[in-house]
Amino acid sequence: MTLTLLILVVVVALVFEYINGFHDSANAIATVVSTKVLTTRVAVLYAGALNIGGAFLGTHVAGTIGKGIVDSASVTQGVILCALLAAVIWNLITWYYGIPSSSSHALIGGLMGAGIAKAGFSVVHIHGVTQKVIVPMFTSPVIGFVFGLLCMISILWLFRRANPNSVNKYFRRLQLISSGIMALSHGTNDAQKTMGIITLALVSYHSLDSFEVPVWVICACAFTMGAGTMGGGWRIIRTMGSKMIKLKPVHGFAAETSAAAVILGASHFGIPVSTTHIISTSIMGVGSSKGVHAVKWGIVGNIVMAWILTIPTCMAIAAALYFILPV
């Protein structure tokens, strides 16, 4: 039964990774699609390939997920399975309604909820959750907003005497680079979260003596996320790329460059940030350079509400699943 449960955990983890790919594909390609620099089909293939490449650029975030959220000694296959199922359920709900919520926070909330259901609140590493999840949850979107705003203001100042049509033609080419870097950064952070979960399951099963992410896990997560990204997430792409603000290539470049810088920095320090939060607020920051009325704040309010609800909702779902399922 234990081996069967381990196999089930790995399968569900890869399902989560695939859903994460198509759920969060908008992070990398919404702006480049909405500005018509690339067609949707070409953009998802481009983003998927770079997602795969980014997944091979380190395992710091995987270590945070596997060791820094809950006490690994108290984690069982059942806890991990319930955490994954909760994250999958939440991702599918938010994808259906086109809400760009955080897959990262869904997984973290699920892991905390199932862990608490099994062993009580003491199982949660409060310091780790505070430093690596809660604080970045509030600071990274603010940084994304500020970076987006400053980047856009800098571009407007540098090109203040240029013809707007010539500027957008120039930035159409540059956006190919910025969207690629954004996709790469997405792979460095989001793909690692499932790597951490699968490795945690292997440690729990005692097939690994220490928390070292196996090469096969890295490969499986990288290619699964890439396949998911190539599957696309059209509802969320529409929300990110057109419903918040009307984007031109110069805005897309500023938003993608700002968001990628924040995400790559977080990945370097092993911080599992929400790529969704960061690109969303970068777009808001860029839009705010045109004036506060350029941003559709009603749409933004719905997105922020989903951000706030993700962790507690997934905690509740995972805890309920732990008590319901025979694990």
Secondary structure, 3 states (H helix, E strand, C coil): CHHHHHHHHHHHHHHHHHHHHHHHHHHHHHHHHHCCCCCHHHHHHHHHHHHHHHHCCCCHHHHHHHHCCECHHHCCHHHHHHHHHHHHHHHHHHHHCCCCCCHHHHHHHHHHHHHHHHHCHHHECHHHHHHHHHHHHHHHHHHHHHHHHHHHHHHHHHCCCCCHHHHHHHHHHHHHHHHHHHHHHHHHHHHHHHHHHHHHHHHHCCCCCCCCCCHHHHHHHHHHHHHHHHHCCHHHHHHHHHHCCCCCHHHHHHHHHHHHHHHHHHHHCCCCCCHHHHHHHHHHHHHHCCCHHHCCHHHHHHHHHHHHHHHHHHHHHHHHHHHHCCC
